[in-house]
Amino acid sequence: MEFTGKIIAVLPVKSGTSKTGNAWMVQEYVAESNEMYPKKMCFDIFGEDKIKQFDIKMGEELTISFDIDAREWQGRWFNSVRAWRVERVAASAPGEPLPPPAPTEMPDFLQGSDTDDLPF
């Protein structure tokens, strides 16, 4: 799944040690879509290497590829939205037409012409 939006919150890094003695690190972010009625999504990135690789900053426009999973703990269920790829959005989205370039010289119909063929 994918979500495109602007990063509006960068939450503190959480870290710890697993039961097997391995260190872990996770960081959560909140992105807001650019729709007429914006949607927000809180997602996380797991692993110090991925956190550094993606290097997400406040205000960036990103396309986030993610997986959704749910887990149960003490009779309650919790959703997890885990990002596995993050791409910076270019100034102009693919498929969006670019504005035409500004003309370099005056068009012929604007330059003074002695032959006026208008009937009025």
VOKE-550513 format. One record per residue: residue number from 1; residue in one letter; z, y, x of N, C-alpha, C, CB in turn. Coordinates in steps of 0.02 Angstrom, whole numbers. Each point is the difference from the previous one (the first is absolute). Glycine has a CB too. Layout:
REM residues N
> i:aa:nzz:nyy:nxx:cazz:cayy:caxx:czz:cyy:cxx:cbzz:cbyy:cbxx
> NUM:A:Z:Y:X:Z:Y:X:Z:Y:X:Z:Y:X
...
END
This chain:
REM residues 120
> i:aa:nzz:nyy:nxx:cazz:cayy:caxx:czz:cyy:cxx:cbzz:cbyy:cbxx
> 1:M:0:-59:42:0:59:-42:0:62:45:61:-62:-93
> 2:E:-86:117:64:-2:63:38:26:58:-42:-98:-44:66
> 3:F:125:93:-31:25:61:-31:-17:57:47:95:-61:-61
> 4:T:-124:115:34:-16:58:41:42:59:-24:-118:-42:22
> 5:G:151:75:25:42:56:-17:28:35:60:28:-56:-105
> 6:K:12:107:91:30:42:51:73:-23:10:-76:98:-30
> 7:I:98:-101:92:69:-20:15:46:58:-18:-38:-78:94
> 8:I:85:66:-140:46:53:-21:72:-13:22:-73:19:-98
> 9:A:87:-79:126:67:-15:26:-5:-54:53:52:32:-110
> 10:V:-16:-20:165:7:-49:54:74:-16:3:-103:42:66
> 11:L:122:-102:-86:71:-19:-2:24:-26:67:-13:-26:-122
> 12:P:78:27:134:26:-22:65:-15:-74:14:91:86:-11
> 13:V:-96:-102:75:-12:-69:22:63:-40:-13:-84:38:88
> 14:K:75:-99:-113:55:-48:-8:-12:-55:50:17:27:-124
> 15:S:37:-51:156:-7:-54:48:61:-45:-3:-71:72:74
> 16:G:64:-130:-45:55:-48:1:-18:-61:40:38:41:-111
> 17:T:3:-92:104:-11:-63:35:1:-56:-52:53:43:107
> 18:S:-103:-87:-104:-4:-55:-48:52:-53:16:-124:22:-15
> 19:K:131:-71:-29:47:-56:10:-16:-38:64:14:-10:-124
> 20:T:-77:9:143:-21:-36:60:7:43:64:-78:-67:-71
> 21:G:101:128:63:12:44:58:-59:43:20:78:-84:37
> 22:N:-130:86:-78:-59:42:14:10:69:-29:-74:-101:1
> 23:A:57:152:38:5:70:-23:-58:14:-47:58:36:106
> 24:W:-46:3:-159:-52:21:-46:6:74:-14:-3:-115:-52
> 25:M:-53:144:28:-2:72:-15:-49:10:-58:27:32:121
> 26:V:-9:11:-168:-43:16:-56:8:75:-16:10:-118:-46
> 27:Q:-66:149:25:2:71:-20:-37:8:-65:6:38:120
> 28:E:22:2:-166:-30:12:-65:-31:70:-3:83:-79:-53
> 29:Y:-136:84:13:-37:62:-9:-15:7:-75:-50:-5:118
> 30:V:38:67:-140:-21:12:-69:-65:38:3:120:1:-44
> 31:A:-170:-26:8:-66:31:-4:-13:21:-72:-44:-68:98
> 32:E:8:124:-107:-17:25:-67:-76:6:-5:110:63:-9
> 33:S:-138:-91:-46:-73:2:-9:-23:71:-18:2:-121:-38
> 34:N:-67:132:42:-30:66:-13:-34:1:-69:-16:17:123
> 35:E:42:-54:-170:-30:-3:-66:26:57:-44:-10:-125:11
> 36:M:-20:132:-70:22:52:-46:74:-11:-18:-118:10:-46
> 37:Y:138:-72:36:69:-18:-12:22:-43:59:-12:5:-128
> 38:P:38:27:181:14:-36:63:50:-58:-9:-24:106:60
> 39:K:10:-159:-23:45:-58:3:32:1:69:-71:-68:-82
> 40:K:132:42:85:35:-6:64:11:-74:15:57:112:-17
> 41:M:-59:-129:81:12:-69:21:44:1:62:-110:-38:-48
> 42:C:165:0:46:43:-10:58:-21:-65:32:97:65:-52
> 43:F:-113:-63:116:-21:-60:36:37:-3:67:-114:2:-56
> 44:D:114:-61:86:32:-7:65:-46:-30:51:110:-11:-57
> 45:I:-92:23:120:-34:-31:56:53:-38:39:-91:91:7
> 46:F:77:-155:6:48:-43:33:-21:-11:73:28:-55:-110
> 47:G:18:64:155:-11:-13:70:-9:63:40:-52:-107:-31
> 48:E:88:111:87:-3:59:42:-71:13:26:119:-20:33
> 49:D:-155:-33:-17:-68:9:26:-46:31:-53:18:-98:75
> 50:K:-13:76:-137:-43:28:-54:20:72:-16:-14:-116:-48
> 51:I:79:130:48:24:69:-13:-30:47:52:107:-44:-51
> 52:K:-105:24:114:-28:43:53:-76:3:-4:97:-30:73
> 53:Q:-129:-26:-88:-73:-2:-4:-26:46:-55:2:-118:42
> 54:F:28:116:-101:-24:41:-56:20:73:8:7:-100:-74
> 55:D:51:114:104:22:68:16:-11:49:-59:-26:-23:121
> 56:I:56:7:-177:-10:40:-61:42:63:2:-24:-105:-65
> 57:K:-7:161:46:33:65:0:-1:30:-71:-33:19:121
> 58:M:80:26:-134:3:36:-64:-65:38:-11:125:11:9
> 59:G:-150:-12:-71:-58:40:-19:-67:-32:15:70:96:20
> 60:E:-72:-154:14:-63:-32:15:-31:-31:-63:40:-23:117
> 61:E:-107:25:-121:-38:-35:-52:-18:-68:27:-46:109:-49
> 62:L:69:-162:14:-10:-68:24:-26:-45:-55:91:18:83
> 63:T:-126:-71:-62:-15:-56:-44:41:-58:26:-119:41:-27
> 64:I:163:-66:-15:47:-52:18:-21:-65:-32:93:84:10
> 65:S:-103:-136:31:-13:-67:-24:67:-36:0:-121:-3:44
> 66:F:137:-29:-101:68:-28:-5:0:-65:-41:47:115:10
> 67:D:8:-152:-5:13:-59:-40:64:13:-39:-57:-77:83
> 68:I:61:49:-143:60:5:-41:32:-69:-4:-49:96:-68
> 69:D:115:-98:75:37:-62:-6:67:16:-34:-56:-50:104
> 70:A:86:0:-134:66:9:-32:47:-54:27:-52:50:-105
> 71:R:116:-33:110:50:-48:22:63:8:-42:-47:1:117
> 72:E:85:-54:-121:61:0:-40:60:2:47:-57:-64:-93
> 73:W:107:103:73:63:3:37:57:10:-50:-57:48:103
> 74:Q:101:-95:-105:58:0:-44:-20:12:-73:70:43:95
> 75:G:-120:-79:-117:-21:3:-70:-43:60:-18:102:-61:-24
> 76:R:-118:104:72:-43:59:-14:-64:-7:40:100:73:-22
> 77:W:-154:-45:-5:-65:-3:33:-19:68:28:-34:-93:-77
> 78:F:4:93:136:-21:60:34:-72:-6:23:119:22:37
> 79:N:-158:31:-46:-69:1:24:-3:27:71:-41:16:-118
> 80:S:-8:-40:154:-13:23:67:-74:19:4:93:-73:50
> 81:V:-107:133:-27:-69:23:11:-7:9:75:-9:58:-116
> 82:R:-24:-106:149:-4:-1:73:-71:18:22:91:-87:5
> 83:A:-97:141:34:-65:22:25:-20:-44:59:22:118:-38
> 84:W:-86:-136:41:-25:-39:57:-57:36:36:35:-105:-59
> 85:R:-62:158:28:-50:42:34:6:70:-27:-78:-98:15
> 86:V:70:147:30:3:71:-19:-59:35:33:127:-2:-11
> 87:E:-166:39:-29:-57:37:25:5:73:-19:-71:-104:-7
> 88:R:57:147:54:-2:73:-14:-61:14:-42:60:28:109
> 89:V:-51:16:-159:-55:20:-44:-36:58:34:61:-38:-106
> 90:A:-128:33:111:-39:53:31:0:60:-46:-73:-84:60
> 91:A:50:141:-35:-1:62:-39:-42:-9:-63:13:66:105
> 92:S:-65:-105:-101:-43:-13:-58:-1:-76:-10:-71:105:20
> 93:A:86:-127:-79:3:-71:-14:-70:-31:2:103:18:-70
> 94:P:-108:-82:89:-66:-32:0:-30:0:-70:36:-72:97
> 95:G:-100:84:-100:-34:1:-64:3:67:-35:25:-120:-10
> 96:E:16:164:35:6:67:-29:-53:44:33:125:-14:-23
> 97:P:-167:48:-16:-54:39:30:27:60:39:-75:-36:-93
> 98:L:43:49:149:18:58:40:-35:62:-30:15:-72:104
> 99:P:16:131:-97:-34:60:-25:-63:13:41:111:48:-38
> 100:P:-162:-19:6:-62:14:37:12:52:54:-69:-29:-102
> 101:P:32:26:157:9:49:53:-24:69:-23:-15:-90:87
> 102:A:44:141:-58:-20:69:-17:-70:13:26:121:38:5
> 103:P:-162:-1:-44:-68:13:22:0:43:63:-40:-8:-119
> 104:T:-9:-5:163:-4:38:62:-45:61:-5:19:-107:60
> 105:E:-64:107:-110:-43:59:-10:-9:11:-75:-60:-20:110
> 106:M:37:79:-127:-9:17:-70:-57:-41:-30:44:115:22
> 107:P:-35:-142:-83:-55:-36:-32:-57:48:-16:81:-83:-48
> 108:D:-142:55:41:-60:40:-12:6:41:-65:-67:-86:61
> 109:F:96:58:-113:2:36:-64:47:60:0:-28:-108:-55
> 110:L:72:113:105:44:58:4:-29:57:42:97:-78:-14
> 111:Q:-143:60:58:-31:52:41:-49:39:-42:14:-70:104
> 112:G:-21:135:-91:-44:43:-39:-71:-27:-3:71:97:33
> 113:S:-98:-102:-93:-67:-24:-9:-38:50:-44:37:-121:12
> 114:D:-97:138:9:-40:49:-38:-33:-31:-60:-19:62:104
> 115:T:12:-127:-104:-34:-33:-56:53:-23:-50:-97:-38:74
> 116:D:106:76:-125:49:-16:-51:-39:-27:-60:83:88:41
> 117:D:-77:-152:-55:-39:-30:-53:41:-10:-64:-70:-56:87
> 118:L:126:90:-93:39:-6:-61:-34:39:-57:106:-14:68
> 119:P:-107:-14:-128:-36:33:-55:37:60:-31:-51:-110:-23
> 120:F:110:124:43:36:57:-31:24:50:51:34:-74:-91
END
